[in-house]
Amino acid sequence: MISLYRICKFAFKDFWRNIWLSFVTTSILALAFLSINVLFVLNLLAHNAITAVEERVDVSVYLVPGTSEEVIKTIRSYLLAQQHVKEVQLTSSDEALQKFRERHADNPAILHSLDTLDKNPLGPSLSVRARAPEDYVAIMRALENPAFASAIVEKNYDDHRVVIEHIQSIATQVERGALAISVLFLLIAILIVFNSIRVAIYTHREEIGIMKLVGASNFFIRMPFVVEGVSFCILGLLIAAALVLPGIRFLSPTVMEYFGGGGSADLFGYYKTHAFQIFGAQLLGGVILTAAASGIAVGKYLRR
């Protein structure tokens, strides 16, 4: 216990002795942790955006006007039998006409044109939802069945596919950019921790020399500098958390409103629920890196 007390006392004494260097090192580490949390939040937002689009995606199968109920039921049963199909909704010709009138209620010319027709020009349609986005390709292939070719006018999915691919591409680019920034800050932080410890060693070179002369072990000499490096990491994470949590709390209502709430759309709730995992993983990784940098810096000196 006495040795542990002396190690900690030596470490924090050196921390305050080189306060400006400690401040710079801690600030860089805080920026590294901040960028990691920004990356995590962007991933959550991208996941919510993709999920929101996927929930609205379907394959619209437009049938020939006047298609018999028997043929419609056959096509619907055929689609529901496919393992990739989650749901199939039928819109009758009358329902399609009613929705068309509602969409163009402010256009008298279109409504007048409909009234001049002897019969409903719109045919029934099927809205097909897949279990997963990648299943739509299989559904489109299933709809190529020659038995239904004469009853199907059009199959519409390409627009939805382009939107999903575009969002996924943006999410990937944002993730790569944020990851590159995080790695850059971490590398800079590790180098600064390494050099901070080297400066501390130079400042205490006479004390270290005396400690070695009186028989102090390399472990006892090394540990205060490792503790100092770890303290940089802990303070940097605390500063990052103090900036991240209020920012997320401020943004969370807007994000929930945009995505309709629930799940990971509640960023602040998600962070509160998973705070131990999120910040614990960052702390563990940061402590390992800073302790390793500090240990290497001291080790080079002890081998002289």
C-alpha positions as CSV (number, residue, x, y, z in Angstrom):
1,M,0.0,0.0,0.0
2,I,2.9,2.4,0.8
3,S,4.4,1.7,-2.6
4,L,1.1,2.3,-4.4
5,Y,0.7,5.6,-2.5
6,R,4.1,6.7,-3.5
7,I,3.6,5.7,-7.1
8,C,0.3,7.7,-7.3
9,K,1.8,10.7,-5.4
10,F,4.8,10.8,-7.8
11,A,2.5,10.6,-10.8
12,F,0.1,13.4,-9.8
13,K,2.9,15.5,-8.6
14,D,4.5,15.3,-12.0
15,F,1.1,15.9,-13.6
16,W,0.8,19.3,-11.9
17,R,4.5,20.2,-12.3
18,N,4.0,20.1,-16.2
19,I,0.5,21.4,-16.1
20,W,0.5,23.0,-19.6
21,L,1.9,19.9,-21.2
22,S,-0.6,17.8,-19.3
23,F,-3.4,20.2,-20.5
24,V,-2.4,19.8,-24.2
25,T,-2.1,16.0,-23.9
26,T,-5.5,15.7,-22.2
27,S,-7.1,18.0,-24.8
28,I,-5.9,15.9,-27.7
29,L,-7.1,12.7,-26.0
30,A,-10.5,14.4,-25.4
31,L,-10.7,15.3,-29.1
32,A,-9.9,11.7,-30.0
33,F,-12.7,10.4,-27.7
34,L,-15.1,13.2,-29.0
35,S,-14.5,12.1,-32.6
36,I,-15.1,8.5,-31.7
37,N,-18.5,9.4,-30.1
38,V,-19.4,11.5,-33.1
39,L,-18.6,8.5,-35.3
40,F,-20.9,6.3,-33.1
41,V,-23.7,8.9,-33.2
42,L,-23.4,9.1,-37.0
43,N,-23.6,5.4,-37.3
44,L,-26.8,5.4,-35.2
45,L,-28.3,8.1,-37.4
46,A,-27.4,6.3,-40.5
47,H,-28.9,3.1,-39.1
48,N,-32.1,4.9,-38.3
49,A,-32.2,6.5,-41.8
50,I,-31.8,3.2,-43.6
51,T,-34.3,1.5,-41.3
52,A,-36.9,4.2,-41.9
53,V,-36.5,3.9,-45.7
54,E,-36.6,0.1,-45.6
55,E,-39.8,0.2,-43.6
56,R,-41.4,2.2,-46.5
57,V,-39.9,0.2,-49.3
58,D,-42.1,-2.2,-51.2
59,V,-42.6,-3.7,-54.7
60,S,-45.7,-2.3,-56.4
61,V,-47.2,-4.7,-58.8
62,Y,-49.8,-3.1,-61.1
63,L,-52.3,-5.4,-62.7
64,V,-54.3,-5.1,-65.9
65,P,-57.7,-3.3,-65.3
66,G,-60.4,-5.9,-65.1
67,T,-58.2,-8.7,-63.8
68,S,-60.4,-11.3,-62.2
69,E,-60.6,-11.9,-58.5
70,E,-59.4,-15.5,-59.0
71,V,-56.2,-14.4,-60.8
72,I,-55.5,-11.7,-58.2
73,K,-55.9,-14.3,-55.4
74,T,-53.6,-16.7,-57.3
75,I,-50.9,-14.1,-57.7
76,R,-51.2,-13.0,-54.0
77,S,-51.1,-16.6,-52.7
78,Y,-48.1,-17.3,-55.0
79,L,-46.2,-14.3,-53.5
80,L,-47.1,-15.2,-49.9
81,A,-45.7,-18.6,-50.5
82,Q,-42.2,-17.1,-51.2
83,Q,-39.9,-17.3,-48.2
84,H,-38.6,-13.8,-48.9
85,V,-42.1,-12.2,-48.7
86,K,-43.2,-10.7,-45.4
87,E,-46.5,-9.1,-46.4
88,V,-48.7,-8.6,-49.5
89,Q,-51.4,-5.9,-49.5
90,L,-54.1,-5.6,-52.2
91,T,-55.5,-2.4,-53.5
92,S,-58.6,-2.8,-55.5
93,S,-59.5,-0.8,-58.6
94,D,-62.1,1.2,-56.7
95,E,-59.7,1.9,-53.9
96,A,-57.0,3.0,-56.4
97,L,-59.5,5.3,-58.1
98,Q,-60.5,6.8,-54.7
99,K,-56.9,7.5,-53.7
100,F,-56.2,9.0,-57.1
101,R,-59.1,11.4,-56.7
102,E,-57.9,12.4,-53.2
103,R,-54.4,13.1,-54.5
104,H,-55.8,15.3,-57.3
105,A,-58.6,16.9,-55.4
106,D,-57.3,20.3,-56.2
107,N,-57.1,19.7,-60.0
108,P,-60.5,20.0,-61.5
109,A,-59.3,19.2,-65.0
110,I,-58.1,15.7,-64.0
111,L,-61.3,15.0,-62.0
112,H,-63.4,16.2,-65.0
113,S,-61.5,13.8,-67.3
114,L,-62.2,10.9,-65.0
115,D,-65.9,11.8,-64.9
116,T,-66.1,11.6,-68.7
117,L,-64.8,8.0,-68.8
118,D,-67.2,5.2,-69.0
119,K,-65.3,2.9,-66.7
120,N,-62.5,2.9,-64.1
121,P,-59.2,3.2,-66.0
122,L,-57.1,2.0,-63.0
123,G,-56.4,-1.6,-62.3
124,P,-55.8,-3.3,-58.9
125,S,-52.3,-3.4,-57.5
126,L,-50.3,-5.5,-55.0
127,S,-47.9,-4.0,-52.5
128,V,-45.2,-6.6,-51.6
129,R,-42.9,-6.1,-48.6
130,A,-39.8,-8.3,-48.2
131,R,-38.3,-9.6,-45.0
132,A,-35.0,-7.9,-45.7
133,P,-33.9,-5.3,-48.4
134,E,-31.7,-7.9,-50.2
135,D,-34.7,-10.1,-50.7
136,Y,-36.4,-7.8,-53.2
137,V,-34.1,-9.1,-56.0
138,A,-35.5,-12.6,-55.4
139,I,-39.1,-11.2,-55.3
140,M,-38.6,-9.5,-58.6
141,R,-37.3,-12.8,-60.1
142,A,-40.4,-14.6,-58.8
143,L,-42.6,-12.0,-60.5
144,E,-41.1,-13.0,-63.8
145,N,-43.2,-16.1,-63.8
146,P,-44.7,-16.5,-67.3
147,A,-48.0,-17.6,-65.9
148,F,-48.7,-14.0,-64.6
149,A,-47.1,-12.1,-67.5
150,S,-50.4,-11.2,-69.1
151,A,-51.9,-9.9,-65.9
152,I,-49.0,-7.7,-64.7
153,V,-48.7,-4.3,-66.3
154,E,-45.7,-3.0,-64.3
155,K,-43.4,-3.8,-61.4
156,N,-41.9,-0.8,-59.6
157,Y,-38.9,-1.2,-57.3
158,D,-35.9,0.6,-58.9
159,D,-36.6,4.0,-57.3
160,H,-36.6,2.5,-53.8
161,R,-33.5,0.5,-54.5
162,V,-31.6,3.6,-55.6
163,V,-32.6,5.5,-52.5
164,I,-31.4,2.7,-50.2
165,E,-28.1,2.3,-52.1
166,H,-27.6,6.1,-51.9
167,I,-28.2,6.2,-48.2
168,Q,-25.9,3.2,-47.6
169,S,-23.2,4.9,-49.7
170,I,-23.4,8.1,-47.7
171,A,-23.4,6.2,-44.4
172,T,-20.3,4.3,-45.5
173,Q,-18.4,7.5,-46.6
174,V,-19.3,9.3,-43.3
175,E,-18.2,6.3,-41.3
176,R,-14.9,6.0,-43.1
177,G,-14.3,9.8,-42.8
178,A,-15.1,9.8,-39.1
179,L,-13.0,6.7,-38.5
180,A,-10.0,8.2,-40.2
181,I,-10.3,11.3,-38.1
182,S,-10.6,9.2,-34.9
183,V,-7.6,7.2,-35.8
184,L,-5.6,10.4,-36.6
185,F,-6.5,11.9,-33.3
186,L,-5.6,8.7,-31.5
187,L,-2.2,8.5,-33.2
188,I,-1.5,12.1,-32.4
189,A,-2.6,11.6,-28.8
190,I,-0.4,8.5,-28.4
191,L,2.6,10.4,-29.7
192,I,1.9,13.3,-27.4
193,V,1.5,11.0,-24.4
194,F,4.8,9.3,-25.4
195,N,6.6,12.7,-25.6
196,S,5.0,14.0,-22.4
197,I,6.3,11.0,-20.5
198,R,9.7,11.5,-22.1
199,V,9.7,15.2,-20.9
200,A,8.7,14.0,-17.4
201,I,11.5,11.5,-17.4
202,Y,14.0,14.2,-18.4
203,T,12.6,16.5,-15.6
204,H,13.1,13.7,-13.0
205,R,16.3,12.3,-14.4
206,E,18.3,13.0,-11.2
207,E,15.5,11.6,-9.0
208,I,15.3,8.5,-11.1
209,G,19.1,8.1,-11.0
210,I,19.0,8.2,-7.2
211,M,16.1,5.7,-7.1
212,K,18.1,3.3,-9.2
213,L,21.2,3.8,-7.0
214,V,19.3,2.9,-3.8
215,G,17.9,-0.2,-5.4
216,A,14.4,0.8,-6.7
217,S,13.0,-1.8,-9.2
218,N,12.3,-0.9,-12.8
219,F,8.6,-1.6,-12.0
220,F,8.5,1.0,-9.3
221,I,10.3,3.5,-11.5
222,R,8.0,2.8,-14.5
223,M,4.6,2.8,-12.8
224,P,4.3,6.5,-11.8
225,F,4.7,7.4,-15.5
226,V,2.2,4.8,-16.6
227,V,-0.3,6.1,-14.0
228,E,0.3,9.6,-15.3
229,G,-0.4,8.4,-18.9
230,V,-3.6,6.7,-17.7
231,S,-4.7,9.8,-15.9
232,F,-4.4,11.7,-19.2
233,C,-6.8,9.2,-20.7
234,I,-9.3,9.2,-17.9
235,L,-9.5,13.0,-17.8
236,G,-9.8,13.2,-21.6
237,L,-12.7,10.8,-21.6
238,L,-14.4,12.7,-18.8
239,I,-14.1,15.9,-20.8
240,A,-15.4,14.2,-23.9
241,A,-18.4,12.8,-22.0
242,A,-19.1,16.2,-20.5
243,L,-19.3,17.6,-24.1
244,V,-21.1,14.7,-25.7
245,L,-23.9,14.0,-23.3
246,P,-25.4,17.6,-23.2
247,G,-25.0,17.8,-27.0
248,I,-26.9,14.4,-27.5
249,R,-29.6,15.5,-25.0
250,F,-30.1,18.7,-27.0
251,L,-30.3,16.8,-30.4
252,S,-32.3,13.8,-29.2
253,P,-35.8,15.4,-29.3
254,T,-35.2,16.6,-32.9
255,V,-33.9,13.2,-34.0
256,M,-36.8,11.4,-32.4
257,E,-39.3,13.7,-34.1
258,Y,-37.6,13.2,-37.5
259,F,-37.5,9.4,-37.2
260,G,-40.7,8.9,-35.4
261,G,-39.2,7.9,-32.1
262,G,-38.4,4.6,-30.6
263,G,-35.3,2.4,-30.6
264,S,-31.9,4.1,-31.2
265,A,-33.7,7.2,-32.4
266,D,-33.7,8.3,-28.8
267,L,-30.0,9.1,-28.7
268,F,-29.9,10.3,-25.1
269,G,-31.9,7.3,-23.9
270,Y,-29.7,5.0,-25.9
271,Y,-26.5,6.5,-24.3
272,K,-28.0,6.3,-20.8
273,T,-28.9,2.7,-21.3
274,H,-25.6,1.7,-22.9
275,A,-23.3,4.2,-21.1
276,F,-21.3,1.5,-19.4
277,Q,-20.6,-0.3,-22.7
278,I,-19.9,2.8,-24.7
279,F,-17.6,4.7,-22.4
280,G,-16.2,1.5,-20.8
281,A,-15.0,0.3,-24.2
282,Q,-13.5,3.7,-24.9
283,L,-11.8,3.8,-21.5
284,L,-10.4,0.3,-21.8
285,G,-9.0,1.0,-25.3
286,G,-7.6,4.4,-24.3
287,V,-6.0,3.0,-21.1
288,I,-4.3,0.2,-22.9
289,L,-2.9,2.5,-25.6
290,T,-1.7,5.3,-23.2
291,A,-0.3,2.7,-20.7
292,A,1.6,1.0,-23.6
293,A,2.9,4.4,-24.9
294,S,4.0,5.4,-21.3
295,G,5.6,2.0,-20.7
296,I,7.5,2.1,-24.0
297,A,8.8,5.7,-23.2
298,V,10.0,4.6,-19.8
299,G,11.4,1.3,-21.0
300,K,13.7,3.1,-23.5
301,Y,15.1,5.1,-20.7
302,L,15.5,2.2,-18.3
303,R,17.5,0.2,-21.0
304,R,20.1,2.9,-21.3
